[in-house]
Amino acid sequence: MSTQYQSPQSSVPQPYGSVPHRTNTLAIISLVAAFVAPLIGFILGLVAMPQARRRSEGGRGLALAAVIVGGVVTLLYIGLFVTIAVLAANAPDPTYSY
């Protein structure tokens, strides 16, 4: 009797549904840009979310994070700008009388 060697079957369970094999490049770029240039990261994240879904790629979470981070940081910058403008408008007159 000859015994043939059979390779063992993989016992790793497969997930339900399809798993994206690639991560959307624009989603990665948008998350990086959200920290460097928040408004650009916000816009790129908005573009990357539907693009990743259309192409069945991963990265929708990265794009969502870019939208959140970019939006929050942009709002903080706007608030800071408005605060500085209001403080500058209400500053006392720097003229001195002798």
C-alpha positions, 0 to 999 in steps of 0.5 A: 500500500502506498500512502500519498501525502496530502497537504492539510486544508486551511482551517481559517474561516472565510468572512461573510461577503467579499473582502476588499484586497486593495486600499484606495490610494486617494483615501490614504492621501486624504488622511495624510492631507487632513493633518497637513492641509485640512481643507484639502484632506476634507475634500479629498476624503469626500471624493475618496469615499464613493470612489472606494465603494464604486471600485470595491476597494478598502479605505472608506474608513480612512476617507471618513477619518480624513473628512472628520479630521479635516473638517474639525481642524478647518473649523478650529482654524476658522474659529482661531482666525475669527477670534484673532480678528475680533481681538485685533478690532477691539484692541486699544489704540496704540497712540501715546500722548506725551 
